Amino acid sequence: MAISASIKALISGEQVAGSKLNCKLLDELMAEGLLLVATRGSRKTYRARDTEALKRYLIDKDESYRILEVTVTDSRASLAVETGNSKLLNVRSCPGFPVNSYEPITCLLRDNVFVVNPPDGSFVFIDDWKHFSVPEDIVVVGIENMENFRMIRQQRKMFESLLGGKSLLFVSRYPQSTDLRNWLKSISNKYVHFGDFDMAGISIYLTEFQKYLGDRASFLIPSDLEQRLSQGSSVRYNAQYDKFHTLHCSDKNIQSLLELINKYCRCYDQEGYIQ
C-alpha cells in the first residue's frame, strides 16, 4: 500500500487540509481522538494530537503502514554511540503502558515482588510488560481517557459501588499501541473497560478488547448513565451516526447501552464522572 502524502504530513506534525484526507479514515481518526481540528470559515485543517500515537494506531490498524517506521535491531543508544544522533532511527524507545491504583497492589516484575502504590498525582509506567504479572483475583480496569486514569481517586466511590470490594488495578493504552492488549491476553484476570459512552467508544471496546478477551471482558456502565445521557452531546452523536448507526452487539448489556444512546441521540464523556 502506498502511503499518501497527507498521512506522511500528519506523521511529520504538519497541518493537512480536510479535503486531502480520506473521509472514512478522517472520521475514524477523529473518533479515536488522534487529530486536532482548526476551522477557518468553511475550511478545516487537521494535525496530529500526538504523532507517535497516530503512527502506532495506523500500524496496529494495517501492517502496510509499517513502512512509516524503520524496523532494525539497533537501539537509539547504539546508534547515538556510532553517529551521535539517535534521531536518525525511528524505533519505539518506550514500549509498555501506565498502571495506577488507589491502594497497594502486590505484583511481580521479572519474578521480583513489585508493589503498585503510586501517591496521588502520579502513576507507574510498566516498560517490561512481558514480565509483569498480577494476582488472579485482581480486576484490571482499562481507562480510555488519560484524565480519568490520572484521577482515579476522584472516581473511587463509583468504582466501589459498581465493582464491590474487589482490588482494582487501573491501566491505560497510552501511548497508543497493542502492548496493553497483548498483556491482557497473556493473563487470566477479569477486565473491565471504562470509556466514553458513545458508539465510537463501544466500537473500540468491541474491536480492541472484547474481541480478544471474550467473556473475561465487560464494559463499565454506571447506574445513573441514562439520566446523564439525556443531557449529553447530540453533536458528537450526529457526527458518529453515519459510521456507527448499524453497530449491534450480542452482549445484552452492550446492546442495551447502544439502544439507550440511540434513544436519546446523545453521547456522554467519561470525564463527567470525575468528582
C-alpha positions in Angstrom: 0.0 0.0 0.0 1.3 3.5 -0.9 1.1 5.9 2.0 -0.5 9.1 0.9 1.4 12.4 1.2 -1.3 13.7 3.6 -0.7 10.9 6.1 3.0 11.4 5.9 2.5 15.1 6.5 0.3 14.3 9.6 3.0 12.0 10.9 5.6 14.8 10.4 3.5 17.1 12.6 2.2 19.2 9.7 -1.3 20.6 9.2 -3.3 19.0 6.4 -6.5 20.3 4.7 -9.5 18.0 5.3 -10.1 17.8 1.6 -6.8 15.9 1.2 -7.7 13.2 3.7 -9.8 10.1 3.1 -13.2 10.8 4.6 -13.6 7.4 6.2 -10.1 7.4 7.7 -10.6 11.0 8.9 -13.8 10.1 10.7 -12.0 7.2 12.4 -9.0 9.2 13.5 -11.3 11.9 14.9 -13.4 9.4 16.8 -10.2 8.0 18.3 -9.2 11.5 19.4 -5.9 11.4 17.4 -6.4 14.6 15.5 -6.9 18.3 16.3 -9.0 20.4 14.0 -8.7 24.1 13.2 -11.6 25.9 11.3 -11.2 29.0 9.2 -14.5 29.8 7.6 -15.6 26.7 5.7 -12.1 25.3 5.6 -10.9 22.8 8.1 -7.3 21.7 8.7 -6.1 18.8 10.8 -2.9 17.9 12.6 -1.9 15.0 14.9 -2.5 15.4 18.6 0.4 13.0 19.2 2.4 12.0 16.1 3.8 8.8 17.7 0.3 7.7 18.9 -1.1 8.4 15.4 1.7 6.3 13.8 1.2 3.4 16.3 -2.6 3.5 15.6 -2.1 3.3 11.9 0.4 0.5 12.2 -1.8 -1.5 14.5 -4.7 -1.0 12.1 -2.9 -2.2 9.0 0.5 -3.8 8.7 1.0 -1.9 5.4 1.6 1.2 7.5 4.8 -0.3 8.9 6.6 1.5 6.0 6.2 4.5 8.3 8.9 3.2 10.6 12.3 1.6 10.1 12.5 -1.9 11.6 16.0 -2.6 12.7 17.7 -4.3 15.6 19.9 -1.4 16.6 18.7 0.7 19.5 18.7 4.5 19.8 21.5 4.2 22.3 23.7 2.2 20.0 23.0 4.5 17.0 23.9 7.5 19.2 27.2 5.9 20.0 28.0 5.4 16.4 26.6 8.6 14.9 26.0 11.0 17.7 22.4 11.3 16.5 19.8 8.9 17.9 17.0 10.7 16.0 18.2 9.1 12.7 16.5 5.9 13.9 12.7 5.7 14.3 12.0 3.0 16.8 9.9 2.7 20.0 12.1 4.0 22.8 9.4 3.4 25.4 7.2 0.3 25.0 4.6 -0.6 27.6 1.8 1.1 29.4 1.0 3.0 32.6 -0.7 1.5 35.7 -2.4 3.1 38.6 -4.1 2.2 41.9 -5.6 3.9 45.0 -4.5 1.0 47.3 -1.3 -1.2 47.3 -1.4 -4.0 44.7 1.3 -6.6 45.1 2.6 -7.7 41.7 5.6 -9.4 40.2 8.0 -7.8 37.8 10.8 -10.1 36.5 9.9 -12.5 39.3 10.5 -9.9 41.9 7.8 -8.5 44.2 6.7 -5.1 43.0 4.0 -3.1 44.8 2.0 -0.7 42.7 1.1 2.1 45.1 1.7 5.4 43.4 1.0 8.5 45.5 -1.8 10.8 44.4 -0.7 12.9 41.5 1.4 10.1 39.9 1.3 6.7 38.3 3.7 3.9 37.3 4.8 3.0 33.8 5.5 -0.6 33.1 8.2 -1.0 30.5 8.9 -4.7 30.7 5.3 -5.7 30.4 6.1 -9.2 29.2 7.4 -10.0 32.7 4.8 -8.2 34.7 2.0 -10.2 36.4 -0.7 -9.6 38.9 -2.6 -11.9 41.3 -5.6 -13.7 39.6 -8.2 -12.1 42.0 -7.2 -8.5 40.9 -9.7 -6.9 38.5 -7.9 -4.9 35.7 -9.8 -1.8 34.8 -8.9 -0.2 31.5 -9.5 3.6 31.2 -9.6 5.2 27.8 -9.2 8.8 28.8 -5.9 9.9 30.4 -7.6 12.5 32.6 -9.8 9.8 34.2 -6.8 7.5 34.5 -4.8 10.1 36.4 -7.7 11.0 38.7 -8.9 7.6 39.8 -9.3 8.6 43.5 -11.9 11.2 42.4 -13.9 8.3 41.0 -13.4 5.7 43.7 -16.9 5.8 45.0 -18.3 4.9 41.6 -15.8 2.1 41.1 -16.5 0.6 44.5 -20.3 0.9 44.0 -20.1 -0.9 40.7 -17.3 -3.4 41.3 -17.8 -4.1 45.0 -14.8 -4.6 47.3 -12.5 -6.1 44.7 -9.0 -4.9 44.4 -8.5 -2.9 41.2 -5.5 -2.3 39.0 -6.1 0.6 36.6 -4.4 0.5 33.2 -4.3 2.8 30.1 -3.3 2.1 26.5 -1.5 5.4 26.3 0.7 5.6 24.2 -1.4 4.0 21.5 -0.1 0.5 20.9 -1.0 -3.2 21.2 1.2 -3.7 24.3 -1.7 -3.4 26.8 -3.9 -5.7 24.8 -1.2 -8.3 24.4 -0.5 -8.2 28.1 -4.2 -8.7 28.9 -4.3 -11.7 26.5 -1.4 -13.2 28.4 -3.1 -13.1 31.9 -6.3 -14.7 33.1 -7.7 -11.7 35.1 -11.1 -10.2 34.6 -11.0 -7.0 32.6 -13.4 -4.1 32.9 -13.4 -1.3 30.2 -14.3 2.2 31.2 -14.6 4.5 28.1 -16.8 7.2 26.6 -20.4 6.4 26.3 -20.8 6.8 22.6 -20.9 4.5 19.6 -17.2 5.0 18.8 -16.2 4.2 22.4 -18.3 1.0 22.3 -16.7 0.1 18.9 -13.2 0.5 20.4 -14.1 -1.8 23.3 -15.6 -4.5 21.0 -12.8 -4.5 18.4 -9.8 -3.8 20.5 -10.6 -5.7 23.7 -13.7 -7.9 23.8 -12.8 -9.5 20.5 -9.6 -10.8 22.1 -10.6 -11.3 25.7 -14.0 -12.8 25.3 -16.1 -13.4 28.4 -13.3 -12.1 30.6 -14.1 -8.6 29.4 -17.0 -6.3 30.4 -18.0 -2.7 29.9 -18.5 -0.4 32.9 -22.0 1.1 32.9 -22.8 3.4 35.8 -26.2 3.2 37.3 -27.1 6.8 36.6 -26.0 6.8 33.0 -29.4 7.2 31.4 -30.0 10.4 33.3 -26.6 11.7 32.2 -27.1 10.6 28.6 -30.3 12.5 28.4 -28.3 15.7 28.9 -25.3 14.6 26.8 -23.9 15.7 23.5 -26.1 15.5 20.4 -23.3 17.0 18.2 -21.0 14.0 18.6 -23.8 11.6 18.3 -24.7 13.1 14.9 -21.0 13.1 13.9 -20.8 9.4 14.6 -24.1 8.3 13.3 -23.3 7.5 9.7 -20.4 5.3 10.6 -21.8 3.5 13.6 -25.6 3.5 13.4 -25.7 -0.1 12.4 -23.5 -1.2 15.3 -25.0 -4.2 17.1 -23.8 -6.5 19.9 -24.9 -9.9 21.1 -23.9 -8.9 24.6 -27.2 -7.8 26.2 -25.6 -5.1 28.4 -23.8 -3.5 25.5 -26.8 -3.7 23.2 -28.9 -2.1 25.9 -26.3 0.7 26.1 -26.4 1.2 22.4 -30.2 1.4 22.5 -30.0 4.0 25.3 -27.6 6.1 23.2 -29.9 5.9 20.2 -33.0 6.6 22.3 -31.6 10.0 23.4 -29.5 10.5 20.3 -26.7 11.7 22.6 -23.3 10.7 23.9 -21.6 11.2 27.3 -17.9 11.6 28.1 -16.4 9.6 30.9 -14.8 12.7 32.3 -18.2 13.6 33.7 -17.7 11.0 36.4 -14.6 12.8 37.9 -15.8 14.4 41.1 
